[in-house]
Amino acid sequence: MDISGKIIQFLPVQSGQGKNGTWKKQEFILETGDNYPKKVCIAVWGDKIDMGSFKTGDLVDVSFDVESREYNGRWYTDVKAWKMVAKSAGGNAPGTNASYNDMPGTFTASPAGDDDLPF
């Protein structure tokens, strides 16, 4: 899945020790540019947390996976980024924000005299 937006905040790096060794996680908040903007907390794990080239206010395209897990009867969902690309200031990425006018027209109305329906 992909999402585009502006980075509005970086959260502190978290780290810990697990059964597979040391882990690190960096989370950031992305705000979409929709009519009703949404804020999404996205996590970056492991060696991908080196986000030195990105800063607050940057426009980015993020490719991510959504993963849920159950713990003690509650479900927790993570949005995990696996690719981030700086977005050019000139416009949207191809294929995003398609309008209804971009869709091919497949329905054509028949003239009023050709209506053979009984109602």
Secondary structure as GFF3:
##gff-version 3
##sequence-region A 1 119
A	DSSP	beta_strand	2	10	.	.	.	ID=ss1
A	DSSP	beta_strand	14	18	.	.	.	ID=ss2
A	DSSP	beta_strand	21	31	.	.	.	ID=ss3
A	DSSP	beta_strand	39	45	.	.	.	ID=ss4
A	DSSP	three_ten_helix	46	49	.	.	.	ID=ss5
A	DSSP	beta_strand	59	71	.	.	.	ID=ss6
A	DSSP	beta_strand	74	86	.	.	.	ID=ss7
A	DSSP	three_ten_helix	100	102	.	.	.	ID=ss8
A	DSSP	three_ten_helix	112	114	.	.	.	ID=ss9
###
